Amino acid sequence: MPYLILGLMIFLGVHSVRIFAEGWRQARLAAMGEMAWKGAYSLLSAAGLGLIAWGYGEARLTPTLLWPTPTWASHLAALLTLVAFVLLTAAYVPGNAIKQRLQHPMILGVKVWALAHLVANGTLADLILFGSFLLWAILCFRSARRRPLAAAGKPASGGATVLTAVLGVVAWLAFAMWGHAALIGIQPFSVMPVH
């Protein structure tokens, strides 16, 4: 569990600089230059993510159950993660109405993903991991909403919006059917809880 907590502190800490220390971030960017800043940011993020994966994997070996999860929770989690995948996709497909309307679909996608996994998992490690991401996403979304919006571009395209939804559903299906089991070791559509 210590590696999980350390990894979360590093990963979410790096991703929280803009929330809590925008002035410091701007000063570092000016002093270091954009490439050096991005390099340091990426290295710290990768180290944090590695520690999260290692620590969570260790914690799963001896889980501390906090609450039992009903069977319906995994079905709700599957539906919520579908929404999360569409939101994450909306962050990258240019000109879609989802991004234009919500402004920060990636952060909202992380929120929905974290909530889905909290609903379907009841161990201490799950609470720490997904609860941390949910809290971070809530704070990040509030911070992002306070920043000035980018100038409005051309109106959203119906084709781009449909493409966003289709790509999100395809990515969700691929991850649910193969990726989750390969990377996490849990098959979401089995009788076992989602991790």
C-alpha positions as CSV (number, residue, x, y, z in Angstrom):
1,M,0.0,0.0,0.0
2,P,2.9,2.5,0.6
3,Y,3.9,2.3,-3.1
4,L,0.3,2.9,-4.2
5,I,0.0,6.0,-1.9
6,L,3.5,7.3,-3.0
7,G,2.6,6.8,-6.6
8,L,-0.7,8.6,-6.2
9,M,1.1,11.5,-4.5
10,I,3.6,11.8,-7.3
11,F,1.2,11.3,-10.2
12,L,-1.7,13.4,-8.9
13,G,0.7,15.9,-7.4
14,V,2.3,16.6,-10.8
15,H,-1.2,16.8,-12.4
16,S,-2.4,19.2,-9.6
17,V,0.2,21.9,-10.1
18,R,-2.1,23.8,-12.3
19,I,-4.9,23.6,-9.7
20,F,-2.9,24.8,-6.7
21,A,0.2,26.6,-8.0
22,E,-0.4,28.1,-11.4
23,G,2.0,31.0,-10.7
24,W,4.8,28.6,-9.7
25,R,4.0,26.5,-12.8
26,Q,4.3,29.5,-15.1
27,A,7.6,30.6,-13.4
28,R,9.1,27.1,-13.9
29,L,8.0,27.0,-17.5
30,A,9.7,30.3,-18.1
31,A,12.9,29.3,-16.3
32,M,13.1,25.8,-17.7
33,G,11.6,26.2,-21.1
34,E,8.7,24.2,-22.4
35,M,10.6,21.1,-23.5
36,A,12.4,20.7,-20.2
37,W,9.2,21.3,-18.3
38,K,7.3,18.7,-20.3
39,G,10.2,16.2,-20.0
40,A,10.3,16.5,-16.2
41,Y,6.5,16.4,-16.1
42,S,6.4,13.2,-18.2
43,L,9.2,11.5,-16.2
44,L,7.5,12.2,-12.9
45,S,4.1,11.1,-14.3
46,A,5.5,7.8,-15.6
47,A,7.3,7.2,-12.2
48,G,4.1,7.9,-10.3
49,L,2.0,5.7,-12.7
50,G,4.5,2.8,-12.3
51,L,4.4,3.1,-8.5
52,I,0.5,3.1,-8.6
53,A,0.5,0.0,-10.8
54,W,3.0,-1.8,-8.5
55,G,1.4,-0.7,-5.3
56,Y,-2.1,-1.6,-6.4
57,G,-1.0,-4.9,-7.7
58,E,0.6,-5.7,-4.3
59,A,-2.5,-4.5,-2.4
60,R,-4.7,-6.8,-4.5
61,L,-2.8,-9.8,-3.2
62,T,-4.0,-9.2,0.4
63,P,-7.2,-7.1,0.0
64,T,-8.9,-5.4,2.9
65,L,-12.6,-5.6,2.2
66,L,-14.5,-2.5,3.4
67,W,-17.9,-3.3,1.9
68,P,-19.4,-6.1,-0.2
69,T,-20.3,-5.1,-3.8
70,P,-23.6,-6.4,-5.2
71,T,-23.7,-8.1,-8.6
72,W,-25.6,-5.1,-10.1
73,A,-22.6,-2.8,-9.3
74,S,-20.5,-4.4,-12.1
75,H,-23.2,-3.8,-14.6
76,L,-23.5,-0.1,-13.5
77,A,-19.7,0.2,-13.7
78,A,-19.7,-1.1,-17.2
79,L,-22.3,1.4,-18.3
80,L,-20.5,4.3,-16.5
81,T,-17.2,3.3,-18.1
82,L,-18.8,3.4,-21.5
83,V,-19.7,7.0,-20.8
84,A,-16.2,7.7,-19.6
85,F,-14.7,6.3,-22.8
86,V,-16.9,8.5,-24.9
87,L,-15.9,11.5,-22.8
88,L,-12.2,10.7,-23.1
89,T,-12.5,10.3,-26.8
90,A,-14.3,13.7,-27.0
91,A,-11.2,15.3,-25.7
92,Y,-9.3,14.3,-28.8
93,V,-11.7,14.4,-31.8
94,P,-11.7,17.9,-33.1
95,G,-15.0,19.7,-33.7
96,N,-17.3,17.5,-31.7
97,A,-20.3,18.9,-29.8
98,I,-19.5,17.0,-26.6
99,K,-16.3,18.8,-26.2
100,Q,-17.8,22.1,-27.2
101,R,-20.6,21.7,-24.7
102,L,-18.7,20.3,-21.8
103,Q,-15.4,22.1,-22.3
104,H,-13.4,19.6,-20.3
105,P,-14.6,16.1,-21.3
106,M,-11.3,14.3,-20.3
107,I,-11.6,15.5,-16.7
108,L,-15.3,14.5,-16.6
109,G,-14.3,11.1,-18.1
110,V,-11.9,10.5,-15.3
111,K,-14.6,11.4,-12.8
112,V,-17.0,9.0,-14.3
113,W,-14.3,6.2,-14.6
114,A,-13.3,6.7,-10.9
115,L,-16.9,6.7,-9.7
116,A,-17.7,3.5,-11.7
117,H,-14.8,1.7,-10.1
118,L,-15.7,2.9,-6.6
119,V,-19.3,1.6,-7.1
120,A,-18.0,-1.9,-8.2
121,N,-15.1,-2.4,-5.8
122,G,-15.1,-2.4,-2.0
123,T,-11.5,-2.8,-0.9
124,L,-9.3,-0.3,0.9
125,A,-6.9,-0.2,-2.1
126,D,-9.9,0.6,-4.4
127,L,-11.1,3.3,-2.1
128,I,-7.6,4.9,-2.0
129,L,-6.9,4.6,-5.8
130,F,-10.3,5.5,-7.3
131,G,-11.3,7.8,-4.5
132,S,-8.0,9.8,-5.0
133,F,-8.7,10.1,-8.8
134,L,-12.3,11.1,-8.2
135,L,-11.3,13.8,-5.7
136,W,-8.5,15.0,-8.1
137,A,-11.0,15.2,-11.0
138,I,-13.5,17.2,-9.0
139,L,-10.8,19.7,-8.0
140,C,-9.3,19.8,-11.4
141,F,-12.7,20.4,-13.1
142,R,-13.5,23.3,-10.7
143,S,-10.1,24.8,-11.4
144,A,-10.5,24.4,-15.2
145,R,-13.9,26.0,-15.1
146,R,-12.3,29.1,-13.5
147,R,-9.8,29.6,-16.2
148,P,-10.8,31.7,-19.3
149,L,-12.3,29.6,-22.1
150,A,-10.5,29.4,-25.4
151,A,-12.0,31.5,-28.1
152,A,-15.0,29.7,-29.8
153,G,-14.1,28.2,-33.1
154,K,-16.4,27.0,-35.8
155,P,-19.6,25.3,-34.8
156,A,-19.5,21.6,-33.8
157,S,-19.9,19.1,-36.6
158,G,-22.5,16.4,-36.4
159,G,-20.1,14.0,-38.2
160,A,-17.4,14.7,-35.6
161,T,-19.8,14.1,-32.8
162,V,-21.0,10.8,-34.3
163,L,-17.4,9.8,-34.9
164,T,-16.6,10.6,-31.2
165,A,-19.4,8.4,-30.0
166,V,-18.5,5.5,-32.3
167,L,-14.7,5.6,-31.5
168,G,-15.6,5.8,-27.7
169,V,-17.8,2.8,-28.0
170,V,-15.3,0.8,-30.0
171,A,-12.5,1.7,-27.6
172,W,-14.7,0.7,-24.6
173,L,-15.6,-2.6,-26.2
174,A,-11.9,-3.4,-27.0
175,F,-10.8,-2.5,-23.5
176,A,-13.7,-4.4,-21.8
177,M,-13.3,-7.5,-23.9
178,W,-9.5,-7.7,-24.1
179,G,-7.5,-4.8,-22.7
180,H,-8.8,-4.9,-19.1
181,A,-8.0,-8.5,-18.7
182,A,-4.6,-8.2,-20.4
183,L,-3.5,-5.1,-18.5
184,I,-5.3,-5.5,-15.1
185,G,-5.9,-9.2,-14.9
186,I,-9.7,-8.9,-14.4
187,Q,-12.4,-9.6,-17.0
188,P,-15.1,-7.0,-16.5
189,F,-17.9,-9.0,-17.9
190,S,-17.3,-12.0,-15.8
191,V,-18.9,-12.6,-12.4
192,M,-15.9,-11.1,-10.7
193,P,-15.9,-7.5,-9.6
194,V,-14.3,-4.8,-11.9
195,H,-10.8,-3.6,-11.0
